[in-house]
Every structure is written in C-alpha cells, then in structure tokens.
Amino acid sequence: MAEDKKQQNFISLNTALKLIKFDTDFQMQEILAGRPTDKHTFVLYSLPGVGKTQGIRQMVGDPQHICVIDINAEFGGSLAMPISHVDEKSQTAQVLHALNASIRKLKEHAIKDPTTPHFLFLDEFNRGDEFMKQTIMQLLLENRLPGNSLPANVFVIGAGNTAENIFSDEEVVENDVNELDTATRDRINPLFIQLEPKEWLDWAYANEVAPEVVDFIGSKSYNEQRQLLYQPSKSADGTGATPRSWTRLSSFLADPAIKNDPVLLRAAVFSMIGNDCGEQFLTYLTTGDSLDIFALLEKPDQAQFTSLSTGRKMAFFSSALRPVEQDLESEAQRGYAQIFLDYLQTNDQTAIARFMHTQVETGVLQQRYPQTNLYLRKDPRFMQLVMEMSVNNV
C-alpha cells in the first residue's frame, strides 16, 4: 500500500479547481470557434468531507450554471428513466427517456446561454447501483444520457472515493464503490485531492466558521492540523472528524443553550467530531484558553492582541467582522469598527496578508460586510494595506 501511495499524483483542491477552470475556459473557446474538441472529463478523488462539492460550486459561481447530483441517493437509472409510449396514430411502441428534472433545467439553461460553460457534477459517482453504472459511464465518457444528448457547453465532472485507501495510513478502510475497468480509467482524468489545512483554514476564515474552531485548529502545527481535520472512526458505527464535520460543529457553538450546557455541549461535540478530537476540543473550550472575540472588541488591549499567535489573530480578524458589521448597523454604536481597525495595525505581516487575501482580495468583505468595508476604506491606514496587497500581486 505504501508503494502504491507514492505513485499517486496528489494535489490540493485549489490546484484541481484551477486546472478544471482553465481547461474548461480553453475548451469553450474551441467550441465557440467551431473547432472540434475532445472534452476532458475530470474525476475528483479524495477523503470524504474535504470540500469538493463546495469548491466546485464556488468555482462555478452562478447556481444556474451547475447541477449537483448525489448518485448514492438516486434510484437506478433515474437520471434518464425509460418510459414506454405508444404512438396513437401508428400504434407503434416506443421507449422515451424522461430526463431528471434538475438535469433538464441545467440543459435548458445551457441552451439559452450557449457561450457560458455549465457543469453537471456527479457526486459519489462510483457508488450508484449496478443499474446506474452504465448511465454514469455514458455521461462521463460521451456527455450524454440515454435518449438525451447534452449541449456542448455542459461539462461533466465526477467525484468520489477510490476503491482502495490511498489518502491516509489507516490499514483498513472499506470503500464500497464500483471499480472502473481499464478502458474507462483510460478515458477520464483522475485528480487525487490531498487535504491541505491552510486551504481549509482560508476557506473557514472567509465563511464564518466558529472562531473557536478556526482558533483551535489554526494554532496547531501542520501535522496536528491534518490529524485533527481528518480522523477516521475506529469503529463501523462510530464518528470521525472531517473538514465538513468541523464546519457543521459551528452551528452548535452558535447556540448559547447548547454551548453553555456542559452535558449538551459534550454530546454535540462528540456527535460531530468523535471521541478523540472531541476530548481535545472540549479541553480547549473549558480551560479558559479559548479566544474571546467580544472581550477584545469591548475592551481594546493592544498588548494582549500583540501577544496572540498568528492563528489567533486570523481567527479574530475573520470572526469579528460580523459583530463589527452589526455594530455599524445599530443606532447605539460601541466603536467596534475603530477598535478592529486599530488591531489591523499589527506587525504580524502573515496575519495581515491572510486577512487581506481571504476577506478583501476575494470580495468577501465588500459582499458580506458592506458597512465595514465602507468604514475601513475611509481610513488611509487601511487603504495603505490595500495598496501593498495590490503591489504584491503584480
């Protein structure tokens, strides 16, 4: 197994998405120019819960340009269900194929907007039953379904788990998948996605994952981060930790009734990330070492802020934006925006650079926190940071 793992070309999710985006844009140019093209069919393989579906959605942007189908949840053949039909005039029997409603909607939109790429994303593509296997292969290899061809500007992407565990050192991980034959594997472009903690943390900073989560994970070493973000269950019916489960844990932490009740909190944490990660996280929460966003906003303390680790500064910058925005929208403002701006003058260039990248450069600050964005941009100190970011990106 170790030898097999060395033979895989592991890449990050961001690298995979860039490859798909650049290749799709090029293929669309060829299609619009009327030149024959052999579209590539990419299949993303990774551990569960690393963000493949979310990443594809963000790459596409417009929800009308993507259709996500969870093959594992579909009944056999239901992507294009055969329906018997008798022509009344000729009394001839025919078999028509009723297209899945979501795919039909994508197809119709792609026909109306032929210059824009559209995506059919088949999640868990190799977990469908045997009746669906042929349908999936036809989609991946020929860009069509029984009785229904897809427009040239619809690109099919697959995602799933490998038949063997090549992503971690766990000895036994049973992946109940339909293995691809040699001919099929030769016609797809497999991309093997390795979990990269920095990429997940940058995503978490930009998507309001709970400050306790990003602080707890962000303050660890690289190897510790990987072990925390993905820790498989040690039993068939147990709970493990994945990037997805850490993200979902935020909803529990946002509920004071759960967060302030030790029994409920323990149950919630264990249900999301399992016993091992859960014990570590609960220790962090209950030892008084957790990051208090509101304490730093209500009683500014530059010395205390300066003493924070880079990960903690980043957790503060990303998690404080929501209360800062809410304060600016309220009639009785408490000055959170000015305090936040003062903290941005830290000498920790790594924390500043990651804040500017995840919140400003990506447009998150302008889109989600418009009042905060306007306030900060009125200050020359912040605009200096923006200018430095632009210079560094040249």
URSUL-V375094 format. One record per residue. RES is the residue in one small letter. SS is DSSP state (H for helix, E for strand, L for the rest). Layout:
res->RES ss->SS
res->RES ss->SS
This chain:
res->m ss->L
res->a ss->H
res->e ss->H
res->d ss->H
res->k ss->H
res->k ss->H
res->q ss->L
res->q ss->L
res->n ss->L
res->f ss->E
res->i ss->E
res->s ss->L
res->l ss->H
res->n ss->H
res->t ss->H
res->a ss->H
res->l ss->H
res->k ss->H
res->l ss->H
res->i ss->H
res->k ss->H
res->f ss->H
res->d ss->H
res->t ss->H
res->d ss->H
res->f ss->H
res->q ss->H
res->m ss->H
res->q ss->H
res->e ss->H
res->i ss->H
res->l ss->H
res->a ss->L
res->g ss->L
res->r ss->L
res->p ss->L
res->t ss->L
res->d ss->L
res->k ss->L
res->h ss->L
res->t ss->L
res->f ss->E
res->v ss->E
res->l ss->E
res->y ss->E
res->s ss->L
res->l ss->L
res->p ss->L
res->g ss->L
res->v ss->L
res->g ss->L
res->k ss->H
res->t ss->H
res->q ss->H
res->g ss->H
res->i ss->H
res->r ss->H
res->q ss->H
res->m ss->H
res->v ss->H
res->g ss->L
res->d ss->L
res->p ss->H
res->q ss->H
res->h ss->H
res->i ss->E
res->c ss->E
res->v ss->E
res->i ss->E
res->d ss->E
res->i ss->H
res->n ss->H
res->a ss->H
res->e ss->L
res->f ss->L
res->g ss->L
res->g ss->L
res->s ss->L
res->l ss->L
res->a ss->E
res->m ss->E
res->p ss->E
res->i ss->E
res->s ss->E
res->h ss->E
res->v ss->E
res->d ss->L
res->e ss->L
res->k ss->L
res->s ss->L
res->q ss->L
res->t ss->L
res->a ss->E
res->q ss->E
res->v ss->E
res->l ss->E
res->h ss->E
res->a ss->E
res->l ss->E
res->n ss->L
res->a ss->H
res->s ss->H
res->i ss->H
res->r ss->H
res->k ss->H
res->l ss->H
res->k ss->H
res->e ss->H
res->h ss->H
res->a ss->H
res->i ss->H
res->k ss->H
res->d ss->L
res->p ss->L
res->t ss->L
res->t ss->L
res->p ss->L
res->h ss->E
res->f ss->E
res->l ss->E
res->f ss->E
res->l ss->E
res->d ss->E
res->e ss->L
res->f ss->H
res->n ss->H
res->r ss->H
res->g ss->L
res->d ss->L
res->e ss->H
res->f ss->H
res->m ss->H
res->k ss->H
res->q ss->H
res->t ss->H
res->i ss->H
res->m ss->H
res->q ss->H
res->l ss->H
res->l ss->H
res->l ss->H
res->e ss->H
res->n ss->L
res->r ss->E
res->l ss->E
res->p ss->L
res->g ss->L
res->n ss->E
res->s ss->E
res->l ss->L
res->p ss->L
res->a ss->L
res->n ss->L
res->v ss->E
res->f ss->E
res->v ss->E
res->i ss->E
res->g ss->E
res->a ss->E
res->g ss->E
res->n ss->L
res->t ss->L
res->a ss->L
res->e ss->L
res->n ss->L
res->i ss->L
res->f ss->L
res->s ss->L
res->d ss->L
res->e ss->L
res->e ss->L
res->v ss->L
res->v ss->L
res->e ss->L
res->n ss->L
res->d ss->L
res->v ss->L
res->n ss->L
res->e ss->L
res->l ss->L
res->d ss->L
res->t ss->H
res->a ss->H
res->t ss->H
res->r ss->H
res->d ss->L
res->r ss->L
res->i ss->L
res->n ss->E
res->p ss->E
res->l ss->E
res->f ss->E
res->i ss->E
res->q ss->L
res->l ss->L
res->e ss->L
res->p ss->H
res->k ss->H
res->e ss->H
res->w ss->H
res->l ss->H
res->d ss->H
res->w ss->H
res->a ss->H
res->y ss->H
res->a ss->H
res->n ss->L
res->e ss->L
res->v ss->L
res->a ss->L
res->p ss->H
res->e ss->H
res->v ss->H
res->v ss->H
res->d ss->H
res->f ss->H
res->i ss->H
res->g ss->H
res->s ss->L
res->k ss->L
res->s ss->L
res->y ss->H
res->n ss->H
res->e ss->H
res->q ss->H
res->r ss->H
res->q ss->H
res->l ss->H
res->l ss->H
res->y ss->L
res->q ss->E
res->p ss->L
res->s ss->L
res->k ss->L
res->s ss->L
res->a ss->L
res->d ss->L
res->g ss->L
res->t ss->L
res->g ss->L
res->a ss->E
res->t ss->L
res->p ss->H
res->r ss->H
res->s ss->H
res->w ss->H
res->t ss->H
res->r ss->H
res->l ss->H
res->s ss->H
res->s ss->H
res->f ss->H
res->l ss->H
res->a ss->L
res->d ss->L
res->p ss->H
res->a ss->H
res->i ss->H
res->k ss->H
res->n ss->L
res->d ss->L
res->p ss->H
res->v ss->H
res->l ss->H
res->l ss->H
res->r ss->H
res->a ss->H
res->a ss->H
res->v ss->H
res->f ss->H
res->s ss->H
res->m ss->H
res->i ss->H
res->g ss->H
res->n ss->H
res->d ss->H
res->c ss->H
res->g ss->H
res->e ss->H
res->q ss->H
res->f ss->H
res->l ss->H
res->t ss->H
res->y ss->H
res->l ss->H
res->t ss->H
res->t ss->L
res->g ss->L
res->d ss->L
res->s ss->L
res->l ss->L
res->d ss->L
res->i ss->H
res->f ss->H
res->a ss->H
res->l ss->H
res->l ss->H
res->e ss->H
res->k ss->L
res->p ss->L
res->d ss->L
res->q ss->H
res->a ss->H
res->q ss->H
res->f ss->H
res->t ss->H
res->s ss->H
res->l ss->L
res->s ss->L
res->t ss->H
res->g ss->H
res->r ss->H
res->k ss->H
res->m ss->H
res->a ss->H
res->f ss->H
res->f ss->H
res->s ss->H
res->s ss->H
res->a ss->H
res->l ss->H
res->r ss->H
res->p ss->H
res->v ss->H
res->e ss->H
res->q ss->H
res->d ss->H
res->l ss->H
res->e ss->H
res->s ss->L
res->e ss->L
res->a ss->L
res->q ss->L
res->r ss->L
res->g ss->L
res->y ss->H
res->a ss->H
res->q ss->H
res->i ss->H
res->f ss->H
res->l ss->H
res->d ss->H
res->y ss->H
res->l ss->L
res->q ss->L
res->t ss->L
res->n ss->L
res->d ss->L
res->q ss->H
res->t ss->H
res->a ss->H
res->i ss->H
res->a ss->H
res->r ss->H
res->f ss->H
res->m ss->H
res->h ss->H
res->t ss->H
res->q ss->H
res->v ss->H
res->e ss->H
res->t ss->L
res->g ss->L
res->v ss->H
res->l ss->H
res->q ss->H
res->q ss->H
res->r ss->H
res->y ss->L
res->p ss->H
res->q ss->H
res->t ss->H
res->n ss->H
res->l ss->H
res->y ss->H
res->l ss->H
res->r ss->H
res->k ss->L
res->d ss->L
res->p ss->H
res->r ss->H
res->f ss->H
res->m ss->H
res->q ss->H
res->l ss->H
res->v ss->H
res->m ss->H
res->e ss->H
res->m ss->H
res->s ss->H
res->v ss->H
res->n ss->H
res->n ss->H
res->v ss->L
